[in-house]
Amino acid sequence: MRYYLGLDNGGTTTKAALYDEKGNEVGFASVETRMLTPKPGFTERDMDEMWEANCSVIREVLDKTGIDGSQVRAVAICGHGKGLYLWGKNDRPVRNGIISTDNRAWEYMVKWREDGTEKKAFELTCQHVMACQPVALLAWLKDHEPEIMGNIKYIFEAKDYVRFRLTGEAYAEMTDFSGTNLVNLHTRQYDPRILELFGLSELMDALPPLRLSTDICGTVCAEAAMKTGLKEGTPVAGGMFDINACALAAHVADEDHVCMIAGTWSINEFIRKTPVLDGTVMMNSLFCIPEYYLIEECSPTSAGNNEWFVQTLMPEFIREEKRAGRSPWQEIDKMVESIAPSEFCPIFLPFLMASNVHPNAKGSFVGMSSYHTRAHLLRSVFEGIAFSHRYHYEKLRKCMERDPKSIRLAGGAARSKVWTQIFADVMKCPVETVAVRETGALGSAIAAAVAVGDYANINEAMDAMSRLAPAVMPNPDNFEVYDKKYELYCKTIEALDSVWDSYQALIDRTTKG
C-alpha cells in the first residue's frame, strides 16, 4: 500500500493526515496553534512554535497508525495564503509570522488605491491589494520595524516556510505566490517593476525560486527526520495554497462548479482558462492544474466568526456538553434548527477579524430585541456568514459563462447539515460537501502522489482519491425570505459605512494611550 502525508497549516490549527492511494484517511492528528494579538488588528504566530506543531502532528499520526516513516511515499503541505513569514540571514526567523487575518497595513491598501499604485500593479499582477498580502505587510514593516529589513534572507508564505524547515531548501510555490501581488501573472515570474511600485525593490533577492505544486522541492533532511519520524530523503512536493487543496478534495476540475470554503476566511472560487481582467473580482491567481486560473473572491468573514462566538460567549455550554458526553457543535446545530428561516433574527455582520466592505468595519449584531435568545443569535451568525459568501458569490457569477451546476462546500459549515441547507437556500444552488474530514490535507496528499509519479496528473489523482457526499438541494420555500434578509444585510452594511473610521480612530487613541 502506498501512503501520502498531507499537512495543513491553517489560521488556528495545524493538521496532519495520512492517506492511501485511494484517498482513504488512514490517520489524523491536529494541534491548536496560538494566535498572538499584540495589538488590535495584529495577528501573529511564533514561527518556531509553528514548526514544532508540524513535527508534533507528524509524529502523532505515525504513532497512531503504526506506519513507519519509511512507508510514506511523499509529503506535501498546504497552508493559509497571504500573511508573511520571514527567514533571516542569521538562519533564524526574523520576527513572528503574520497570519492572513492581520489588518495592520490597511492604510497602505487605501493609499495605493487612491494614488493609482494599485491600478498600475493590477496590470501586472491581475489582483487588487489586500492589507494582509506580503506587499502591504512588508511596506508596513519597512516603515515601523526598519531594523529588520537588512536581515531578511527569504520571504515565505506559511506552507513554504514549513517545507523549508522540513527540507532545508528554499522555494516559493506558485499557487501561493501568484496571490501575493509579488508575481507577474502574465509572465508567471517575479517582476522588479512590481517591487518598485510598492517601494520594496531592495527585497528582490529575498524572493525564493518559484516552483509548481507537484514539483519535488527537496527531501526530508536529517534534522527533520529525527524530529518527525519521517525517513530522511522522503520527497517533499511543492504543495499549495490551502484553497487550491480544498478545490482538489472537492474535485473541482472544470468551470462548472464553484468551491466555497467556510473557515477563517470566506473563500469563493472557480477556475477558468483566462483571468478576469476588468477588475470586478478580488483575485486572479494560478491554479494547481496548469492550464487554469483560480478566480477568487475572499475575506476573513466566515466560520471563524462562529468559532469566536461559541468559544468566547458560550464556554460554559461547551464544558457542560462535553461533560455530558455530547458534541457541542451538534447541540448548536439543534439550537439553530429550532429557529425557522422565516423568523426574524438580528442581522450579523461577520467582521470580527476584518471585512470585505470597509477596511475598518467591525463585527456587529443589528436589530436585537429582548425576546431574542441565544438560539436566535446563533442562527444570525450562521445566516450572516452565508450572506458574506453570497456577497462574494454574486461577483463571481457575473464573470461566469454559465450558472454553476453546484457549489462544493468545505470547511466548518460543511460539517453542519443545517448550515449546509442555509448555504443552499441563500445561494439558490445545490450544495455538495466533500466526503472527507480534512480537505486541505487530502488536496496536499493528491499533489504528493502526482509529484512522485504514482498518478500521471492531478486530474487522474482526483479521480482516484477525492469523493463527494450527495447534494443538498435548495428549498424554494425559503428563497424569498432569504432574499429579503440578504437585502437587509446589504442595507445595514451601507448604512454603517460612514461610522467605521470613527470607530478605528477611537481604537487607535485608546491603544496609544
C-alpha positions in Angstrom: 0.0 0.0 0.0 1.2 3.5 -0.9 0.9 6.3 1.7 1.0 10.0 1.3 1.2 12.6 4.1 -0.7 15.9 3.8 0.0 18.8 6.2 -2.4 21.7 6.6 -1.3 24.9 8.4 -4.5 27.0 8.9 -5.1 30.2 10.8 -5.7 28.4 14.2 -4.9 24.7 13.7 -2.0 22.6 12.4 -3.1 19.2 11.0 -1.5 16.1 9.5 -3.4 13.3 7.8 -2.1 10.1 6.1 -3.9 8.8 3.0 -3.6 5.7 0.9 -3.6 5.7 -2.9 -7.5 5.6 -3.0 -7.8 8.7 -0.8 -8.8 6.8 2.3 -7.8 8.6 5.5 -5.5 6.2 7.5 -4.7 8.5 10.3 -5.1 12.1 11.5 -3.7 14.4 14.2 -4.1 18.1 14.9 -3.0 20.7 17.4 -4.2 24.2 18.1 -1.6 26.8 17.3 -1.6 30.0 19.3 -2.6 33.2 17.6 -0.8 36.2 19.1 -2.6 39.5 19.1 -0.1 42.1 20.4 -2.3 45.0 19.3 -5.8 45.4 17.9 -5.8 44.2 14.2 -2.5 42.3 14.7 -2.5 38.5 14.3 0.8 36.7 14.6 2.4 33.3 15.2 5.6 32.2 16.8 7.4 30.6 13.9 9.4 28.1 16.0 6.2 27.0 17.7 4.6 26.6 14.3 7.4 24.3 13.2 7.3 22.3 16.4 3.5 21.9 15.9 4.1 20.4 12.5 6.7 18.0 13.9 4.2 17.0 16.7 1.3 16.2 14.4 3.5 14.2 12.0 4.9 12.1 14.9 1.4 11.6 16.3 -0.2 10.4 13.1 2.7 7.9 12.5 2.4 6.7 16.1 -1.4 6.3 15.9 -1.3 4.4 12.7 1.7 2.3 13.4 3.0 3.1 10.0 6.8 3.6 9.8 8.0 6.8 8.3 9.8 4.8 5.6 6.4 3.7 4.2 5.4 7.3 3.4 5.9 7.8 -0.3 5.9 11.6 -0.3 4.8 14.7 1.7 3.1 17.8 0.6 1.9 20.8 2.6 -0.8 23.4 2.2 -1.4 26.5 4.3 -3.2 29.7 4.6 -2.4 32.2 1.9 -1.3 35.8 2.3 0.3 36.7 5.6 4.1 36.8 5.9 6.8 34.5 7.2 10.4 35.9 7.1 13.6 33.9 7.5 16.7 35.7 8.5 20.3 35.8 7.3 21.2 34.6 10.8 19.3 31.4 10.0 16.5 32.2 12.4 13.0 33.6 12.0 13.3 37.4 11.6 10.2 38.0 13.7 6.9 36.4 14.4 5.0 35.2 11.4 2.0 37.3 10.4 -1.3 35.4 9.8 -3.7 36.3 7.0 -6.3 37.8 9.3 -3.9 40.7 10.1 -5.1 44.2 9.3 -2.3 46.4 10.5 -1.4 47.5 6.9 -4.9 48.7 5.9 -3.7 52.3 5.4 -1.3 51.1 2.7 -4.1 49.4 0.9 -6.1 52.6 0.9 -3.2 54.8 0.0 -2.2 52.7 -3.0 -5.8 52.6 -4.2 -6.1 56.3 -4.0 -2.8 57.3 -5.5 -3.0 54.8 -8.5 -0.4 52.4 -7.4 -2.9 49.5 -7.2 -4.1 50.2 -10.7 -0.6 50.1 -12.1 0.2 46.9 -10.2 -3.1 45.3 -11.4 -1.8 45.5 -15.0 1.0 43.1 -14.0 -0.4 41.0 -11.1 -4.2 40.9 -12.0 -5.3 41.4 -8.4 -6.3 44.1 -6.0 -4.2 44.8 -3.0 -5.2 43.4 0.3 -4.0 44.6 3.7 -2.9 41.0 4.6 -0.7 40.5 1.5 3.0 40.4 1.8 3.5 43.7 -0.2 1.4 45.7 2.3 2.9 43.9 5.3 6.4 44.5 4.0 5.7 48.1 3.4 4.4 48.4 7.0 7.4 46.7 8.4 9.8 48.9 6.4 8.2 52.0 8.0 7.6 50.6 11.5 10.3 48.0 12.0 13.1 49.2 9.7 15.8 47.5 11.8 14.7 44.0 10.5 14.9 44.8 6.8 18.6 44.1 6.4 18.2 40.6 8.0 15.6 39.3 5.5 17.0 36.3 3.7 13.8 34.6 2.4 10.2 35.8 2.1 7.9 32.8 2.6 4.2 32.0 2.7 3.1 29.7 5.6 3.5 26.4 3.9 6.7 27.4 2.1 8.2 28.1 5.5 7.2 24.7 6.9 8.6 23.0 3.8 11.9 24.9 4.2 12.2 23.6 7.8 11.4 20.1 6.6 13.9 20.1 3.7 16.4 22.9 4.3 15.7 24.1 0.7 14.0 27.5 0.0 11.3 27.6 -2.7 8.2 29.7 -3.3 5.3 27.6 -4.7 3.3 29.2 -7.5 -0.4 29.0 -6.3 0.5 30.8 -3.1 2.9 33.4 -4.5 0.7 34.2 -7.5 -1.8 35.5 -5.0 0.6 37.8 -3.1 0.9 40.7 -5.6 4.6 39.7 -6.0 4.3 37.8 -9.3 3.6 39.0 -12.8 0.6 36.8 -13.7 1.3 37.2 -17.5 4.9 36.0 -17.4 4.5 33.8 -14.3 7.7 35.2 -13.0 8.8 37.8 -10.5 9.0 41.3 -12.0 11.2 44.1 -10.5 8.6 46.6 -11.7 6.1 45.3 -9.1 8.5 45.7 -6.2 9.4 49.2 -7.4 5.8 50.2 -7.5 5.4 49.2 -3.8 8.7 50.7 -2.7 10.3 47.3 -2.0 13.0 46.9 -4.6 15.7 46.1 -2.1 13.9 42.7 -1.4 14.1 41.3 -4.9 16.9 38.9 -3.8 14.8 37.6 -0.9 12.2 36.0 -3.2 12.8 32.3 -3.4 12.8 30.4 -6.7 9.2 29.6 -8.0 8.1 26.1 -8.3 4.8 24.2 -9.1 2.6 22.3 -6.7 3.7 18.9 -8.0 7.4 19.7 -8.3 9.7 17.9 -5.9 11.1 20.7 -3.7 13.7 18.8 -1.7 13.6 15.8 0.6 13.2 15.4 4.3 16.5 16.4 5.9 18.3 14.6 8.7 17.2 17.0 11.5 13.6 17.0 10.4 13.7 13.2 10.1 14.7 12.9 13.8 12.0 15.3 14.9 9.2 13.9 12.9 9.8 10.2 12.4 9.8 10.5 8.6 12.6 8.8 6.7 15.5 11.1 5.6 15.3 11.5 1.9 11.5 11.3 1.6 10.4 13.5 -1.3 8.5 16.7 -0.4 6.3 18.3 -3.1 5.7 22.0 -3.6 2.2 21.8 -2.1 -0.2 24.6 -2.5 -2.3 27.4 -1.1 -5.0 25.7 1.1 -7.9 26.9 -1.1 -6.3 25.0 -4.1 -6.0 21.9 -1.9 -9.7 22.2 -0.8 -10.7 22.6 -4.5 -8.8 19.3 -5.3 -10.5 17.5 -2.5 -13.8 18.8 -3.9 -12.9 17.6 -7.3 -13.0 21.0 -9.0 -11.6 20.1 -12.4 -13.6 22.4 -14.7 -15.7 25.6 -14.9 -19.0 24.0 -13.9 -18.6 24.3 -10.1 -18.0 26.9 -7.5 -15.9 26.0 -4.5 -16.8 27.7 -1.2 -14.6 27.2 1.9 -16.2 28.4 5.1 -13.2 28.5 7.5 -11.5 31.5 9.0 -11.8 33.1 5.6 -14.8 33.2 3.3 -13.3 31.7 0.2 -15.4 31.7 -3.0 -13.7 30.5 -6.2 -14.0 28.9 -9.6 -11.5 28.0 -12.3 -11.2 29.1 -15.9 -8.6 29.2 -18.6 -8.3 33.0 -18.7 -8.1 35.6 -15.9 -10.8 38.2 -15.2 -9.1 41.4 -16.2 -11.8 44.0 -15.7 -11.2 44.5 -12.0 -14.6 43.1 -10.9 -13.2 40.3 -8.8 -10.7 40.5 -6.0 -8.1 38.0 -7.1 -6.8 36.1 -10.1 -4.1 33.5 -9.3 -2.6 30.4 -10.8 -4.4 27.1 -10.1 -2.5 23.9 -9.5 -3.9 22.4 -12.7 -1.5 24.3 -15.1 -3.9 25.4 -17.8 -6.3 27.1 -15.3 -6.5 30.3 -13.3 -8.2 30.5 -10.0 -10.8 33.3 -9.8 -11.3 34.2 -6.2 -13.5 36.4 -4.0 -12.5 36.3 -0.4 -12.4 37.9 3.0 -11.9 36.8 6.7 -15.6 36.9 7.3 -16.6 33.2 7.6 -16.9 30.4 10.1 -14.1 31.8 12.3 -16.7 34.3 13.5 -18.9 31.4 14.7 -16.0 29.8 16.5 -15.2 33.1 18.2 -18.9 33.5 19.3 -19.1 30.0 20.7 -15.7 29.9 22.4 -15.9 33.4 23.8 -19.6 33.7 24.7 -20.6 30.1 25.4 -17.6 28.5 27.2 -19.8 27.1 30.0 -22.1 25.5 27.3 -19.1 23.8 25.7 -17.9 22.4 29.1 -21.3 21.2 30.0 -21.9 19.4 26.7 -18.6 17.7 26.8 -19.1 16.7 30.4 -22.4 15.1 29.3 -20.7 13.2 26.5 -22.4 15.3 23.8 -20.8 17.1 20.9 -21.3 20.9 21.5 -21.4 21.5 17.8 -24.3 19.1 17.2 -26.2 20.7 20.0 -25.6 24.1 18.5 -27.0 22.8 15.2 -30.1 21.8 17.1 -30.4 25.3 18.6 -30.1 26.9 15.1 -32.6 24.5 13.6 -35.1 25.3 16.3 -35.5 28.8 14.8 -37.4 28.8 11.5 -35.8 30.6 8.5 -38.8 32.9 8.3 -38.3 34.1 11.9 -36.6 37.5 12.2 -33.1 37.3 13.7 -30.7 40.2 14.2 -28.5 40.9 11.2 -25.0 39.7 12.0 -22.1 41.4 10.2 -19.2 38.8 10.3 -16.4 41.3 10.6 -14.8 40.2 13.8 -11.4 39.6 12.1 -11.7 42.0 9.2 -14.2 43.0 6.5 -14.8 42.9 2.8 -16.7 46.2 2.7 -14.6 48.7 4.6 -11.1 48.4 6.0 -12.2 49.4 9.5 -15.6 47.7 9.7 -16.3 45.7 12.9 -18.4 42.7 13.8 -22.0 43.6 14.7 -25.4 42.4 15.7 -28.0 44.9 14.4 -31.7 44.6 15.3 -31.6 42.8 18.6 -34.7 42.8 20.8 -35.3 41.5 24.3 -37.1 38.4 23.0 -34.1 37.2 21.1 -32.5 34.1 22.6 -29.1 32.6 22.3 -30.6 30.3 19.6 -31.6 33.4 17.6 -28.1 34.9 17.8 -26.6 31.6 16.7 -28.9 31.5 13.7 -27.9 35.1 13.0 -24.3 34.1 12.9 -25.0 31.1 10.6 -27.0 33.3 8.2 -24.6 36.3 8.4 -21.7 34.1 7.4 -23.7 32.7 4.5 -24.6 36.2 3.4 -20.9 37.1 3.4 -20.3 34.2 1.0 -23.3 35.3 -1.2 -21.8 38.9 -1.3 -18.7 37.3 -3.0 -20.6 34.7 -4.9 -22.7 37.3 -6.8 -19.5 38.9 -8.1 -18.2 35.6 -9.3 -21.5 34.7 -11.1 -21.2 37.9 -13.2 -18.0 36.7 -14.8 -19.0 33.0 -15.2 -20.1 32.0 -18.7 -23.0 29.9 -17.2 -24.6 29.3 -13.8 -22.7 26.6 -11.8 -24.1 23.1 -11.6 -23.3 23.1 -7.9 -21.5 24.7 -5.1 -18.9 22.5 -3.5 -18.6 23.4 0.2 -15.7 22.7 2.5 -14.7 24.0 6.0 -16.7 24.2 9.2 -20.1 24.9 7.6 -19.8 21.7 5.5 -19.9 19.6 8.7 -23.3 21.0 9.7 -26.4 19.8 8.0 -28.5 22.9 8.9 -25.7 25.2 7.9 -25.3 23.4 4.6 -29.0 23.8 3.9 -28.8 27.5 4.7 -26.0 27.9 2.1 -28.1 26.0 -0.5 -31.1 28.2 0.2 -29.2 31.5 0.3 -27.3 30.8 -2.9 -30.3 29.0 -4.6 -28.0 26.3 -5.8 -27.3 22.6 -4.9 -24.5 22.2 -2.4 -22.2 19.2 -2.4 -20.0 18.6 0.6 -16.7 16.7 0.5 -17.0 13.2 1.9 -13.7 13.5 3.9 -12.9 15.2 7.1 -9.7 17.1 6.1 -9.9 18.7 2.6 -6.7 20.6 2.8 -4.6 17.6 3.9 -6.2 15.5 1.2 -5.5 18.0 -1.5 -1.9 18.1 -0.4 -1.7 14.3 -0.5 -3.1 14.4 -4.1 -0.2 16.7 -5.1 2.3 14.4 -3.3 1.0 11.4 -5.2 1.4 13.1 -8.5 4.9 14.5 -7.6 6.3 11.0 -7.2 4.7 9.7 -10.4 2.0 7.5 -8.8 -0.6 9.3 -10.9 0.1 10.9 -14.3 -1.5 14.2 -13.4 -3.8 16.0 -10.9 -7.0 15.0 -12.7 -6.1 11.4 -12.6 -5.2 11.6 -8.9 -8.5 13.5 -8.1 -10.5 10.8 -9.9 -8.9 8.1 -7.6 -8.7 10.0 -4.3 -11.5 12.5 -3.9 -15.2 11.9 -3.4 -18.3 13.9 -2.7 -21.4 13.4 -0.5 -24.9 13.6 -2.0 -26.0 17.1 -2.9 -28.2 19.2 -0.6 -30.9 20.7 -2.7 -32.1 24.3 -2.1 -35.6 24.7 -0.7 -37.6 27.2 -2.9 -39.9 27.9 0.1 -37.0 29.8 1.7 -35.8 31.8 -1.3 -38.0 34.9 -0.8 -37.3 35.2 3.0 -33.5 34.9 2.4 -33.6 37.4 -0.4 -35.3 39.9 1.9 -32.8 39.1 4.7 -29.9 39.5 2.4 -31.2 42.8 1.1 -31.4 44.0 4.7 -27.8 42.7 5.3 -26.6 44.8 2.4 -28.6 47.9 3.6 -27.1 47.5 7.0 -23.6 47.5 5.6 -24.4 50.6 3.5 -25.9 52.4 6.5 -22.9 51.9 8.7 -20.3 52.7 6.1 -19.8 56.3 7.4 -19.1 55.3 11.1 -16.2 52.8 10.8 -13.3 55.3 10.5 -14.6 57.0 13.7 -14.5 53.6 15.5 -11.0 53.0 14.3 -9.8 56.5 15.4 -11.1 55.8 18.9 -9.4 52.4 19.0 -6.2 54.0 17.9 -6.4 56.7 20.6 -7.1 54.1 23.2 -4.3 51.8 22.1 -1.7 54.6 22.0 -2.9 55.7 25.4 
